[in-house]
Amino acid sequence: MKEELNTIPIQDAFARDCECPVCELYRKLEGNAINFTIGPGASYMEGDIREQSDKEGFCQKHLKMLYAYPNKLGIAMMLKTHMDRTIHEVAKASKAPLPHVNSVFKKKEVQSHPVTEYIERAQKECFVCGYIDRKFHSYIATIFFLYEKESDFRKQFAASKGFCLEHYKVLFEKAPQYLHKKYIEEFLTTLNQIFIDNYKRVRDDLEWFIQKNDYRFKDEPWKNGRDALPRALTKVGSILEE
């Protein structure tokens, strides 16, 4: 396996009492990525990193997270040089022949232009997302490595509370790529079972949360319904409570 393996974050995430250990891994990576980008000794002061962040920019989510970080000068510096680059690229793209109006006698077609092509490419890139994706790929590979090599981890995996829909898909999709054929059927069978069982569990808790908001059930015990809504947000949308 070519990926650098770091088993400790994986084992720590699966040891947590959570609805999706992979979401926990992603959240930790996201925090590390923001800190790497704009925290103490931040990478934006390094020329090669700054060039990359100028080129890629930031998605809306991570731009908000960078802004929330207590380093307003740092984000101002990154945004300024990124905007310099954008001005240069748009000015260059805008020199191409301008779009023309389609003839009323011809079928209207969407015209491509270097300006819109540049913006569309830029909107698909994010320096922080790229940092996370590279590390996250290694973490997913490590989950399969541990599953093959450690029986204790296989037990821990089977005893987990399952995964959100997105990370269930990732694990299901990547299993044939990483697992030896000896473990494929066992892994996928276990994965399917814990996903469905725990998705149903949270669905049932959510149903009880709804019923508890009916006056007829106000004196009934909450059971596991009190925090059902944030747990359902994790299962359905990979959203973790702050």
Backbone torsions as a table, in degrees:
resi	resn	phi	psi	omega
1	MET	NA	125.0	-174.2
2	LYS	-78.7	-27.3	-175.6
3	GLU	-67.4	144.2	174.7
4	GLU	-70.1	125.6	-175.3
5	LEU	-98.0	129.6	176.7
6	ASN	-132.3	98.9	-170.5
7	THR	-80.8	-23.6	-173.7
8	ILE	-60.5	-48.3	178.8
9	PRO	-60.1	-34.7	-179.6
10	ILE	-66.6	-49.1	-178.9
11	GLN	-64.2	-37.1	177.4
12	ASP	-64.1	-42.5	-178.7
13	ALA	-65.6	-41.3	-179.3
14	PHE	-74.6	-17.1	176.9
15	ALA	-81.4	-14.6	-179.6
16	ARG	-77.7	149.5	176.8
17	ASP	-86.6	84.6	-173.5
18	CYS	-139.7	163.9	-176.7
19	GLU	-81.6	-15.7	176.6
20	CYS	-157.5	102.5	179.6
21	PRO	-62.8	-27.1	179.1
22	VAL	-71.1	-34.7	173.4
23	CYS	-61.5	-39.3	178.3
24	GLU	-63.6	-41.5	176.8
25	LEU	-61.0	-43.8	-178.4
26	TYR	-65.0	-42.2	-179.7
27	ARG	-61.9	-42.7	179.0
28	LYS	-63.9	-42.5	177.8
29	LEU	-61.9	-41.0	-179.0
30	GLU	-63.5	-42.6	177.0
31	GLY	-62.6	-42.0	177.5
32	ASN	-63.0	-38.9	-178.4
33	ALA	-66.5	-41.6	177.9
34	ILE	-65.0	-42.7	179.4
35	ASN	-64.3	-40.0	177.9
36	PHE	-62.7	-38.2	-175.4
37	THR	-74.8	-42.0	-169.7
38	ILE	-135.4	1.5	-178.1
39	GLY	-79.5	-168.3	179.3
40	PRO	-57.0	132.7	-176.4
41	GLY	65.3	32.2	-170.7
42	ALA	-59.9	150.2	-175.6
43	SER	-69.5	-19.5	-175.2
44	TYR	-65.0	-13.9	177.9
45	MET	-83.1	-11.7	178.8
46	GLU	-88.4	134.2	-172.9
47	GLY	-57.4	-45.9	-176.5
48	ASP	-68.7	-36.9	178.5
49	ILE	-69.6	-41.2	-179.8
50	ARG	-63.1	-39.0	178.2
51	GLU	-62.0	-40.8	179.5
52	GLN	-68.0	-43.4	179.9
53	SER	-69.0	-33.0	175.1
54	ASP	-62.0	-40.2	-178.0
55	LYS	-72.3	-45.1	-172.4
56	GLU	-87.1	-32.5	-176.7
57	GLY	68.4	-154.9	-175.2
58	PHE	-143.0	144.3	174.9
59	CYS	-72.7	168.0	-176.6
60	GLN	-59.7	-44.4	-178.1
61	LYS	-59.8	-48.6	-175.3
62	HIS	-78.2	-23.8	172.6
63	LEU	-64.4	-40.7	177.4
64	LYS	-64.8	-40.2	179.7
65	MET	-67.6	-38.7	177.1
66	LEU	-65.3	-39.3	179.5
67	TYR	-66.4	-34.1	-179.8
68	ALA	-72.6	-18.9	-179.5
69	TYR	-72.0	141.9	-177.0
70	PRO	-76.2	59.0	175.6
71	ASN	-148.2	70.9	-175.5
72	LYS	-67.4	-33.4	178.2
73	LEU	-64.6	-40.9	-179.5
74	GLY	-60.8	-48.2	-178.9
75	ILE	-68.7	-32.3	176.8
76	ALA	-62.4	-42.3	179.9
77	MET	-64.7	-42.8	179.4
78	MET	-65.6	-43.4	-179.7
79	LEU	-65.4	-37.8	-178.1
80	LYS	-62.5	-49.7	-178.2
81	THR	-71.8	-31.0	174.6
82	HIS	-65.7	-40.7	177.7
83	MET	-67.2	-35.8	174.4
84	ASP	-57.2	-45.9	-179.1
85	ARG	-65.3	-42.0	-179.9
86	THR	-61.3	-43.8	178.6
87	ILE	-58.9	-44.1	-179.7
88	HIS	-62.7	-46.4	-176.6
89	GLU	-68.8	-40.4	179.8
90	VAL	-68.8	-39.5	178.1
91	ALA	-61.5	-40.0	178.5
92	LYS	-67.3	-44.6	-178.7
93	ALA	-67.3	-31.4	-176.4
94	SER	-72.4	-9.0	177.8
95	LYS	-78.3	-11.3	176.7
96	ALA	-67.9	155.5	178.3
97	PRO	-51.7	135.6	-177.1
98	LEU	-71.0	151.9	177.5
99	PRO	-60.5	146.2	178.5
100	HIS	-112.1	159.7	-179.7
101	VAL	-75.1	132.7	177.8
102	ASN	-67.2	144.7	175.8
103	SER	-66.0	142.4	179.6
104	VAL	-65.9	-16.6	-177.9
105	PHE	-92.4	-5.0	-179.6
106	LYS	-113.1	153.2	177.2
107	LYS	-64.0	130.4	-179.0
108	LYS	-70.8	131.8	178.5
109	GLU	-125.9	148.2	177.4
110	VAL	-73.6	122.8	-178.5
111	GLN	-91.1	135.1	175.8
112	SER	-91.5	144.8	179.0
113	HIS	-143.2	145.3	-179.3
114	PRO	-53.4	-31.2	179.0
115	VAL	-64.2	-53.1	-178.5
116	THR	-68.9	-33.5	178.2
117	GLU	-63.7	-41.8	178.7
118	TYR	-64.3	-45.5	-178.0
119	ILE	-64.6	-41.5	179.2
120	GLU	-62.7	-40.5	176.8
121	ARG	-64.2	-43.4	-178.5
122	ALA	-63.1	-37.1	-178.0
123	GLN	-70.7	-16.6	179.9
124	LYS	-90.3	-8.5	-175.4
125	GLU	-107.9	150.1	175.6
126	CYS	-157.1	126.1	-178.8
127	PHE	-59.4	-43.5	-178.4
128	VAL	-68.4	-43.2	177.7
129	CYS	-58.4	-41.5	-179.8
130	GLY	-63.3	-42.1	177.6
131	TYR	-60.2	-46.6	-178.8
132	ILE	-64.0	-46.7	-175.5
133	ASP	-58.7	-40.6	-179.4
134	ARG	-63.9	-42.2	179.5
135	LYS	-73.1	-39.9	-176.4
136	PHE	-62.6	-38.9	177.9
137	HIS	-57.8	-42.5	179.2
138	SER	-66.2	-38.0	179.0
139	TYR	-65.1	-41.5	178.3
140	ILE	-62.3	-43.0	177.7
141	ALA	-60.6	-37.0	-178.4
142	THR	-69.9	-32.9	175.7
143	ILE	-58.4	-45.7	179.7
144	PHE	-68.6	-36.9	176.9
145	PHE	-59.2	-48.0	179.7
146	LEU	-64.9	-37.6	-179.7
147	TYR	-61.6	-39.5	179.8
148	GLU	-73.2	-39.8	-167.7
149	LYS	-91.8	-24.6	-172.2
150	GLU	-126.5	117.7	179.6
151	SER	-65.8	-33.4	178.6
152	ASP	-63.4	-37.2	178.9
153	PHE	-69.5	-36.0	177.1
154	ARG	-60.8	-39.3	177.4
155	LYS	-67.5	-41.4	179.6
156	GLN	-64.5	-40.4	177.7
157	PHE	-61.1	-48.0	-178.1
158	ALA	-66.6	-27.1	-178.5
159	ALA	-90.5	0.0	-177.7
160	SER	-71.3	171.2	178.8
161	LYS	-90.4	20.6	177.2
162	GLY	83.5	-157.2	-171.4
163	PHE	-143.6	163.5	170.9
164	CYS	-69.8	167.7	-176.4
165	LEU	-61.4	-43.6	-177.4
166	GLU	-63.9	-44.9	-176.6
167	HIS	-79.9	-23.7	168.1
168	TYR	-60.3	-44.6	178.9
169	LYS	-62.0	-44.1	-179.0
170	VAL	-60.1	-47.4	-178.8
171	LEU	-66.4	-40.9	178.8
172	PHE	-62.9	-42.5	-175.8
173	GLU	-71.6	-38.2	-174.4
174	LYS	-85.8	-16.4	-175.8
175	ALA	-53.3	-48.9	-179.9
176	PRO	-62.8	-23.9	-179.1
177	GLN	-75.8	-33.6	-171.8
178	TYR	-109.7	-29.0	-173.2
179	LEU	-89.8	144.2	171.7
180	HIS	-67.1	147.4	-176.3
181	LYS	-57.1	-23.1	178.3
182	LYS	-61.3	-29.4	-173.2
183	TYR	-108.1	-9.1	-173.4
184	ILE	-57.2	-54.8	-175.2
185	GLU	-62.6	-44.3	-179.9
186	GLU	-61.8	-45.4	-178.1
187	PHE	-62.7	-50.7	-176.1
188	LEU	-66.9	-36.9	177.1
189	THR	-63.5	-45.1	178.1
190	THR	-64.1	-45.7	-179.7
191	LEU	-58.3	-47.7	-180.0
192	ASN	-60.6	-42.9	-176.2
193	GLN	-67.1	-47.4	-177.7
194	ILE	-69.7	-30.7	177.0
195	PHE	-65.7	-52.3	-176.6
196	ILE	-63.9	-46.6	-178.3
197	ASP	-59.5	-43.9	-175.7
198	ASN	-80.4	-28.4	173.0
199	TYR	-64.5	-41.7	176.9
200	LYS	-64.7	-41.5	-179.3
201	ARG	-58.2	-47.4	-179.7
202	VAL	-69.0	-37.0	175.4
203	ARG	-58.7	-43.3	179.7
204	ASP	-66.6	-39.3	176.8
205	ASP	-63.9	-38.3	178.8
206	LEU	-66.1	-38.6	177.7
207	GLU	-62.2	-39.8	179.3
208	TRP	-70.1	-34.8	174.5
209	PHE	-58.4	-42.5	178.8
210	ILE	-64.2	-44.0	-179.4
211	GLN	-65.1	-36.6	-179.5
212	LYS	-64.9	-19.9	177.0
213	ASN	-87.3	3.1	171.8
214	ASP	-94.4	129.6	-174.6
215	TYR	-56.0	-25.6	-178.5
216	ARG	-67.5	-18.9	-177.0
217	PHE	-113.2	12.1	-172.6
218	LYS	-63.3	-26.8	-178.9
219	ASP	-93.4	-1.8	178.4
220	GLU	-77.5	153.1	177.9
221	PRO	-66.3	152.9	-178.9
222	TRP	-72.5	-22.0	-174.4
223	LYS	53.8	-124.5	179.0
224	ASN	-106.7	22.7	-174.6
225	GLY	-89.4	-15.7	-171.9
226	ARG	-59.7	-42.8	-179.1
227	ASP	-107.1	24.6	-176.1
228	ALA	-64.2	-36.3	-175.2
229	LEU	-64.8	-51.1	177.4
230	PRO	-62.4	-33.2	177.7
231	ARG	-69.9	-34.5	175.5
232	ALA	-67.2	-36.4	176.8
233	LEU	-61.7	-36.5	176.3
234	THR	-65.6	-49.9	-177.4
235	LYS	-61.0	-43.4	-173.3
236	VAL	-84.6	-40.2	-171.3
237	GLY	-124.6	11.7	-179.7
238	SER	58.7	32.6	-178.5
239	ILE	-101.4	124.0	179.0
240	LEU	-104.8	142.4	176.0
241	GLU	-67.3	138.9	178.3
242	GLU	-72.3	NA	NA
